[in-house]
Amino acid sequence: MSWHLDSQARLLFREENMMSRSRMHASLALLLVASLATTPLFAQGQQAPAPDTQSQAQPQMQAPPMYQPPPISPAPPPSPARQMNFGPNYSNGHSWFPNIIAPYTQMAVPKPDLANTPRIGQLISNGKLMLSVEDAISLALENNLSVAVARYTPWLDEASLLYSKSGANGRLQFDPVLTGNFNLSDAKTPLNNPFFAGVGEITPTGVPVKTAPPSIANHTFNANFQYTEGWSTGTQAQITFDNQRGSTNVPADLFNPFVESVLTFQLTQPLLNGFGKIPNQRYIIEAKNTVKVGESQFEQQVMSTITTVATDYWELVFARENVKVEQVAVAADQQLYENNKKQLEIGTMAPLDVITAQSQLASDQQALVQAQTTQLLDETTLLVAITKNPLAIELKGVEIVPTTPLYSPVVGDISLEDAVKEAWQKRPELQQAALNLTNAGIEVKATKNALLPTLNIFGEYQATGLGGIERITAANGIVVPDFAAGAILNGAGMPQDLYAPLAETSLFSFPGGIGDDMYRMITAGYPTFEGGLNLTLPIRNRAAQANNATAQLNQRQQEVQYEQTQNTIVLNVRQALITLVQDRAAITAAEQARVLAQQSYDDEVKRLQLGSSTAFTVVQKQQLLTSAQGTELRDRINLIEAELNFDQAMGRTLEAHNITLADAMNGHVSAIPNIPGTPDTTGTSSHR
């Protein structure tokens, strides 16, 4: 709506300005006519002597200068083919193959180029920017900062999509995660056990000696790994690989030092809450739709910018022509004022007529200053819209000269129903509303699934291995652990009453290590199998109910907003159609008024040449003709702008100007060169 209201406000302001000036001109004209009517009375009251026409030369009367309106082209100039790429696609992260460190490097996001593109310098000649309307549109696509800002919207949405693909904001982690834990410990623990600590040392005299408590020394190294990954069905797999190497001074261990490995594989599948793709991929699906919304918003901004730039271009055309109109009016006023002064000098005109002509001259000079100010403002507005830096050195003091001729738009008759149907298919706003409604429906389905209890089925397999240096002793033909090998039994060995039965022993060592450990684990010599169900039953489940109610309310709101957007498009199309019809009719009336004013002026000029009219009357006719020409020019500009607004209301703007928003993901490569200034799509970043 804002684009239409802004154009209407600008149009109303200009029309009110023209109407006020027309009323001023008409008032002054009536005043001049009244002054002519009272001139004989004034002359009679002054009793001025009749001039001697024989001895005094009459001032030469000639027609005042005329405004020449610009020519009208029968058809608009053709639009060149242009293509805009969305640029890099930030929804695809760095692949780990073949560069395994790529996922841990920063993504390349180039800095914005805030310098004007070279095209604008190529259009400058002798301090003038020779600019066609299509050049203005091309420069806007290259340099307009509103377009540059809008380009970041789909890129930000793509980054959000990349985040959703990882599963970081959902139930499961879709990106595989590998964790490792490495630790080393060396501990010595004192013992307070009479069997291991003994009863103290006995001296030859039989008196016990107090000794320090013995200790157990443990040296341990752990290397544990875990791999976790989830899938869109809700399935989650977890693999754990724990490894431990240890040594101790406890002689009871069969393997010392020892290596122990445990491999665990666990698979979990939700059966109720969290089952299916919608609960697990909801954020990915919504993020993809949001990317489309961002692209549609970018398209909408491009359409709005094109319409605004084209409107600014034609407003500058009108402002420049309006300056010419005012210049001609001032020249005509100056000529009338000079003629009246000459007639006053020879006594054939009253002083009031000179004052009136001087007042008219001052009024039109003021209008000329206003017209020149408007031209400068419109020129600045257009320059800002087509450049990134309007204060660049090459643009200092540059005058914008429009080169596209005026034309008569030809818009085929179309019914309101057909126009609305076409607009509903092409307007980006309705596409955005439809995508938002789709996302709202996905939220309803996902929160409905979240109302269910959590019931997960799981299965687990575990394999264990053990290896190391095996130490055993043979005593009297019996193989027993080497209890006497340790030096922890009170510092003097085991008590004699315990050591005596183990006489005539021999120690055997069987070397081994990680190889034996892995072999026993892989061959599943010591397997463990486990399976079961996990049930979580919320008693009141109010959080899930609130989320589902919120999702449904949001969906209903989106449905109403979708209908509201449709009605807004109907209003926009209807207004655009009405404006087109009105502007066509206005041009027809303005053409007739201009033809009649031209005939009246031509007749008055002939009468002046025959001596039956005055220069003042001719100037009056000339001002009426100039006003009619200016009105026709304004109406033609209004019709061109109405066509621009109609194309925007119908969603035809890009099509009308032969502009394509390319999507590299489709694999379509156009021979049309990209708009300069857009990001390089041949770099290392992946694309759509």
N, C-alpha and C positions, 0 to 999 in steps of 0.2 A: 504494500500500500504506500510506503514512504516514497518510492520512486514516482508514483503518479501524483501524490500530493505536492511533492517538491516542484514538479513541472507545472502543475496547476497554479501553485502560489507564484512562481516566477511569471507565468503567463498573465495572471490577474494583475500583478504589479505593473507589468509593461503596458497592459491594456488601460489600466487606470491612469498611468503616466501619459499615454497618448491621448486619452479622453480629456484629461485636464488641460493638456496643451491645445487640443482642438477647441475646447471651450474658451481658452484664452484668446486664441486666434479669432474665433467667431466674435467674441466680445469686442476685440480691437477693430475687427472689420465693421461691426455695427457702429462703433464710435466714429470710425472714419467716414462711413456713409452719412452719419448725422452731421459730422463737421462739413461735409460737402454740401449738405442741404442748407446749412446755416451760413455758408460762405457769402452769398449775396447780401444777406442781412448784415453780416459783419462788415462787409465792404461799404454798405450803404451807411451804417452807423459811423464809420470812420470818415465817410465822405472823401474817400481817396480819389484823386483824379484818374480818369481813364488813361491807361498806358498808351503811349504812342507806338502802335504796332509797326508803324512805318520806319521809326528810327531805332527801335529796340529789337534785337535779334531774339527770336523764340528759341528756348532750349530744345535740343534735338531729342525726340522721344523714340526709344527703341525697346524692343521686347526684353524682359528680364531673362537671366540665365535659367536654363531648365535642368531638372534632375533626370538623368538617364538611368532607368532601372536595369538591373543585370538581365542578361538573356536567360530564357527558360529552356532547359533541355527536355526533350520528350520522354526520356527514360533515364533512370539512374545509372551511373557508371558501374561496370561489372566489378565484383569483389574478387580479389585474388585468393587463391587457395592457400590456407594457412593451417598449421598443425601445432598443437601444444601437447607436449608429453607431461605426464604427472611427475616424471623424474624417478629417482631411486626408490626401491621398495624396501622399507625398513621392517617389514614383517618377516623377513627371512634372515636369520642370524648367520654368523660365520660357521661354515661346516668344519668338522674336525678332520675331514679327509680331503686332501692328502696332508694338510698342515695340522698336526694334532694340537698345536698351541693357538690356533686361530680363535677358538671359542673364548680364550682368555685375553684377547686383545680388544681395544676400543674400536667401535664402529666409526667409520669415516663420515662425518657430517660437515660439509664444507661451509665456510663462512659466507654470508650473503654478499653478493656483489652490489655495492651501492653506487656504482658509477654508471652514468648514462651509456646506453649502447651506441656503437659507432654510427648507426643509421641516422640518428638525429643530426650529426655533424655533416653527413652527406647531403642533407636537404637544405643546408644553409648556403645562401648565395648573396653576396653583397649586403650582408647584414640583415637579410630577410630569410625567414624560415618558410619556404614554399611548401605548403602543406595541403594535401588532399584529405578528404575524410577517411579514406582507407589507410593513408599513411598515419593519420592520427590514431586509428584503431590499432594498427600494427605496433606503433610506438607505445601505446597503452599496454598492450599484451607483453611487451618487453620490459617496460619500466614502471608501470603503475604499482605503487607500493601497497595498495589495497589488494591487488591480485597477488603480490609477493607474500603478504601476510596470510592470505587465504590458502596459499599453496602449502603452508605448514600444517594445516588442519588434517588432511588425509595422512600426512607423514606421522603426526603424533598418534593418530588412530592406528596406524600400522605398527608403531612401537608398542602400543597397548595390545594389539593382536599378538605380537611376538611374545609378550609377557604371558598372555593367556595360553598360548601354545605350550609353554613350559609347565603349565599346571600349578604355578605358584599361587594363584588366587582361587584354586578350586579344591576339590576333595583329594585328588591324587596328584602325585608328581610325575608328569609325563616325561620330563627330561630324566634319563638315567642318572643316578647319583652313586658315585663310588667314594666310600670313606675309608680311611686307614687310621689305625691307632698303633703307635709304637711306643713301648715304654720299657725301661730297664730299672731293676731294683736289686739292691744288695742289702740284706737284713741279717742281723745277728740277735737272737732272742735268748735271754737267760732261762734256765730250767729250774723248776722247783719240784722235782719228782725224785723220790728216794731211789727208784730203780735205776734211773739214768744218772742221777747225781751221786749215788753211792753214799757211804757213811763217813766219808772223810779219810784222811791218811792216818795209818797206825804206825807209831814209832816203835823201835825195838823194845822200849821200856813198857810198851802197851798203853801209852797215853795218846789219845786222839789229838790231831792237829787241825785247827780250823782252816778251811780252804775257801777260795772264791767259787761261786756257783758256776757250773758248766753252762754252755750255750749251744743253740742250734743255729747254724749258718745256712742261709738260703740265698742263692743267686738265681734271679729269674729275668728272662727277656720275653716280651710278648710282641707279636706282630699279627694284628687282627684286621680283617677287611670285611666290608659290607657293601653289597650292591642292591639298590632298590629301584624299581621301575613300575609304573602304572599304565593301564590301558583304558581306552574310552569305555569299555564295557564295565568298568569298575574293578577289574581284576588287578591285583597287586602281587608282585613277586619280590621276595627278599632272599638273598643268598648271603650267608655269613661264613667266613673262613677264619677260624681262630687258631693261632699257632703259639705254642709256649715251649721254651727251652729253659730247663732249670737244673740246678745241682744243689746238693745238700750234704751235710756231714752226718746225716742220720743213716746208720748202716742198714736200717730195715728196708729201704727202697730197693726194689729189684733192679731198677735202671737208674744209674747215677754216674754222670748226668743223663737226663732224659729229654726227649722231644715228643710233644703231644700235639696233634692236629685234630680239629673238629670241623667238619663241613656240614652246614645246615641249609636246607632249601625249604622255604615256606611259601605256600600259595594261598591267597585269600580271595574269595569271591562273594560280594554282597548278593543276597537273594531278594531283599525287599528294598529298603532304603539304600539308594546309591546304585541300583541296578539299571543298566541301559546307558545309551549314549547321551540322552538329554541331560540327566543329572550331572554327568561327568564332563560333557563338552559344551555346556550351556554358555560359558564365558567365551569360548572360542567362536561358537556360532554367532553370539551377539557381537563380538568384536569384529567379525567379518562384515556383519551388517553395518556396524558403526563406521567401518572404513568406507563402505559404499555411501553412507550418509555424508561423510567428510568429502568424498569426491563430488557428490551432488552439490554440497555447499560451495565447493570451489567452482563448479560449473555455474552455479547461481551468481557467484561474485563476478565471474567473467562476463556473464550476460548483463549484469547490472552495470559493470564498468564500461562495457561497449556502448550501452544505451546512454550512459551519462556522458561519455566522451563525445559521442556523435551529437548529442544535444548541445553540449558546450561548443562544439564546432559550429553548428548552425546558429547558435546564439551569437557567436562572434561574427559570423557572416552578416547577420541582421544588424549588429551593432556598428560594423563598418559601413554598411549601406545607410544606416540611420545618421551617421556622421556626415555622409555625403548629402543627405537630404537637408540637414541643418545647415551645412555649408552653402548649399544653393539658396536656402531661405535667407540666410544672412546676406549673401551677395545681392539677392533681389531687394531686400530691405535697404541695403546700402545704396543701391541704384535709385530706389524710390526716394530715399532721403536726399540724395544729391539733386535729383530732379526737382523736388519740392523746394529745396533751398534756392535753386535758380529761378523758379517761378516766383518765390517770395521776393527775390531781389528785383525782379522786373515788375512786381506789383500785381501779378495775376493769381496769387494764392495767399490765403490768410496764414498768419503765424501758427494757428492751431493745427493746421495740416502738417506743418513741419514738425511740431512737437509730437504729434501722433505718430508720424513716420519714424521719428527718433526713438519713441517709446517702443514701437514694434521692433526696431533694430536691436535695442537693448534686451528685449525679451527673447528674441531668437538667438542672440549671442549667449545668453544664459543657458538656453536649451542646447546650444552647440557644446558648451563646456560640459553639461551633464551627459550628452551623448558621447563625448570623447572620454569622459571618466568611465562610463559604462563599457566602452570598448577596451580600455586598459584593464578593467576588472575582469571582463570576459577573457581577455588574452592571458592574463595571469592564471585564471582558473583552468583554462585549457592547458597551459604550459605545465602546471603542477600535476595535472592528470596524466600527461604523456612523458614525464621525466622522473628520474629518481632524485636528481639534484637540479632544481630550477635555477640555482645560483652558480652553475658551472661557468667557467670563463668563456667558453664558446657561445654561451647563451646571453651574455651580457649585452644589453641594448638591442637584442634581436627583435624584429617585428614579425609577427605571424601573419602570413598572407594566405588566406584560403584559396585554393585553386579549383575545387570541385564546383561546377556550375549548378545553379538551382535546377531542380527537375520537378516534374509532376508525378507523384507516386501513383501507381496503378495497383489498387488493392481490389481483388475480385470480390464480388458479393458472396457472402457466406452467412448462413443462418446462425442464430445464437446457439441452437442445439448442437450443430456441427462444430462450431467454434469451441464450445465448452468441452465437447468430447475430445477434440484434438488437444486442447490445453491440459485436460486431465492426464493425457498420455505423455506430454512433453514437459510440463512444469516441474522443475526440481523440487519445489516445496512439497508437492503431493507425493513424490517419490520418497522424500525424507520421512513424511508422515507415515507412509506405508511400511517403511523399514522399522521405524520406531514401534509401530503397532505389532510387527512381527516379533521384535525383541520382547515386547510385553507378553505376547503369547508364550514364548519360550520360558519366561520367568514363571508363568502360571503352571506350566507343566513340571518344571523343576521343583517348585515349592510344593506341588501336590505329591510328588514322589517323596519329598522330605517329611511328609506327614506320617509315613509308614514307620513301623518299628525297624530297628537295625538287626538283621539276621545275617550273619556271615558264616559261610562254611570254609574251613581251612584244612589243609593237609601239610604235614611236615615230615621230612626225611633227614636223618642225621647219621653221619658216618664218622667214626673215631679211629684214630691211629695212635700207636705208641712205639717208641724206639729209643735206643740209647746204649750205653755201655752196661752190660749185664754182669753183675758180680755175685758169685755163689761160692760156698765152701763145702767140702766133703769131710765129714767127721764120723769116723767109725762106720763108713759106708753109707751114711745118711747125708743127703744134700740139704743144707740149711743156710739161711742168710748169714753173712759174715758179720756177726755182732761184734766180734773182737777187733774188726778192722778200724772202727772209729776210735778217736782219741778224746771222747767226750764223757767218759764214764768216771769221773773224779780225778782225771789227770794221771792215774796210775793203772789204768786198765780196769777190767771187770773184777769184781770181788773174787777171791780165790774159790769160794764155794760154788760160784756160778761158772767159773772158767774151767774147773777141773774136768767136768764131763765132756768138754769139747777138746780133749787132748788128741794129739795125732791128727790135726786138721790140715787141709790143703786148700788154697785159694785159686779159683778159676775166674778169668775175665773173658767175656765175649763182646768184642767191639761191635758197635752199631750206631745208628744216628737217624738223620732225616730220611734216608732212603728206606729204611725199614718202616719208619713212621708213615710215609706216604703210601707205601705198598699196602700196608694193613688198612689204611683209610680207603684207598681206591678199590681194593678188592672186597670192601664191605665186610671185613671180618667181625666188626662190632657195630651193626646197624641199629637204628632206632626209628620206628615208624609211629606217627601220631596223626590223628584227625579228629575233627569235632565241629561243633556249632557254637557260635557266640551270639547271644541274644541280649539286646538292650531295648527295654520297653519303658519309654517315658510315661509316667502315670497321668499327668495332665496335658502335656504336650502343647503348652500355650505358646512357646516361642515359634514352633513350626506353624501353628494356626495363624499367628500374627503375620508371619512372613507370607503365607499363602493369601491371606486376606489383603495384604498390601499389594501383592502382585496382581490380584484380580481387580482391585480398585484402580490401579495404574493402567491396566488393560482397558477398563471401561472409560477411563479418562482419555486414553489415546484414541479410542473409537470416536468419542465426541470431537476431539481435536481434528481427527481425520475428516469428519463431516464438516467441521468449521472451515478447514482448509479448502475443501471443495467449494463451499459457498463463497469463500473469499475469492477464489479463482473465477467463479461465475460473475461476481461483482466486478472484478477487474476486466474481464472480457467484455462485459456489457458496457462498462464505462468507456473502454477503448473503442468499441464499435460506435457508440454514440458520438464520441469525439471525432472519429473519422467522418461520420455523416455530417456533423455540424461544420467541420472545417472545409469539407467539399462544398457545402452550400455557401459558406462564407466566401470562398474563393470565387464562386460564380457571381455572387452579389458584388464583390470587390472589383471583378473584371468589368461588370456593367457600369459601376460607379466611375471607374477609371476611364472607360470609353466616353461616357457622357461628359466627364470633366475635361477630357482631351478635346472633344468637339467644342465645348463652351470656350475653352482657352483659345483654340484656333480661330473661332469666330471673333473673339475679342481682339486678338492680334490683328486680324484683317481690318476691324473697325478702327484700331489705333492707326494703322497705316493709311486709312482713308480720312483720318482726322476727326472721326465721330466718337472716339473714346479717349480715355485718359490712361496714363501710365499706372495710376493707382488702381483703376479697375482691372487692368491687365495683371498687375501683381496679385490682386485678390484672386483672380481666376487661376493664376499660376500657383498660388498657395493651396487652393482647393485641389488642383490637379496633383501637386506634390503630396498632399495629404492622402489623396486617393491611391497614388502609387505606393506610398509607404504602408497604407492599410493592406493593399494587395500583397506587398512583400511580406508583411507580418503574417498574413493568412497563409501564404505559401510556406513560410518557415514553420508555422503551426501545424500544417498538414504533414510536412516531413517528420516533425517531431512526434506527431500523432501516429504515424506509421511505425516509428521506432518503438513507441510505447505499446502499440498493438502487437508487434512482433515479440516484445518481452512478455506481454500478457498471455500470448499464445505459446510461449516457450520456443519461438522460432529464431531467436536472435543469432545463435551460432550458425544455424542453417542459412539464414538470410545473408550472412556475411562470409559464408563458405569457410567456417572455422571448425576444425576437428580437434577434439580432446582425445589424443591417442592413448591407448592402453597397451603397453609393451608385452603384457602377459599373454595377450591373444596371439602373439607371434606374427602380427601384421606389421610389415615394414612399408611405410609410405615413401614414395619418391619425393614428396614435398619436404623441403628442408625444415628443420625445427626453427621455431622462433628464436632469434639470438637472445642470449641472456638467461635462457632456461638452463637448469643443471645438466651437466654432461651425463648422458645415459650410456656411455661406452666404457665407464670406469669399472672398478672391481666390484662395486655394490651390485647385488642381485636386483632384478626388476620384476615387475608384475608379469 
